[in-house]
Amino acid sequence: MDNTYSYNYIQGVNFLKVKGSHSYRARIHGRVLKDQIRVGALPTLAEINDWMLRRAEGPVEIPMVRNFLIYLYNKVLMPKLEASVARSAPYYLEVMKALSEETGLHKNLIRNALFQADGIMVLSRLSVMKYLMTDMPITCLPCCSSSVAFNEYTDDGRMIVARNQDYPIVGPWEKHPLVFFNIPTEKDLIPYISITSSGVQTGGLTATNKEGLTLATHAHLGTEISTDGLPVFLLGEMIISKAKTIDEAIKIARNYTRNANWAYIISSHKENKVVVLECTPKEVFVREPSVGKMTHTNYFQSEALKNKEALISASVLEDLYGRRLRMDQYLDHNKGKLNPDLMMKMLGDHVDYFSGTERVFGNTVSVITSIKSVVFDPSKSRLYVGN
């Protein structure tokens, strides 16, 4: 049979393996994990942006203004983003339809949930951020941390990738972790594994494919936006399901416009190479390390993009720098010894780089919104998922 699937639940983690088309994989996902999906990440994600608009200060406090903005968001912006997907990746509309039919969740809820990250980027740029994000402390902003160690930095020279996904959806996301083995039956697509949460049907956030590529996505607050591009998760899925090499990944990224500003950390153990694709809606800048390590948080490190960020405050910038500097410090301290175990410990690290002390939260790699921790050991075809 072309369409097959298997499912296991082990130590709090869902393992789902599905062979079939995009829509079939989504349908099985929705059918098998229906109960988790209905109380998981999707319903919460779908409401976050409305929640912020209803609590924003300044002119948005005026009921007429607030209601008008909510109307524009749900009736104009979201359909416009959906129309962009219909033009560039129409198959994904079938994915959302299949999830809706199997779970009973309205298709607009699923759409708003999956487009939430891009929606908040557009909202934050169209508004004054200090009004929109008044109820969101620094620890509730997107603040992922990724690092790659290889060559002289690891104990045997092989490549090891570590990634914390941090996002203000603590609770609904990490209660239902999902390791999703995708075996596409469409021509020219590559099998891949996505590490996500029940209901979040994408390989575009954290994933690895059969060719040994890994992908981790980071949000960036930038000055440029577009409503005619692809959502970050969908472009990431295109990369991980089609690219066999880093050059192919770069080409795919450059073939599409994005809605907002993002970075993709992509590694290839076969090529012994890692890059960060720092992306505005229309530009892609490629950054490569000069030594056997790469670290990235949520600010652009390419010189050409330094003036295209829209950071909320100096304290946010301190946090972004602090986490990257701490990862660099940790990797340098363990240079030549790094293995999966040490990389896991780094993802749970609570040392503030600037003070040198352990903190419960602050400028630390492990933060209050860490919802997913993953270590890839691609040359050994292994991955480690925190639950």
Disulfide bonds with the S-S distance in Angstrom:
none
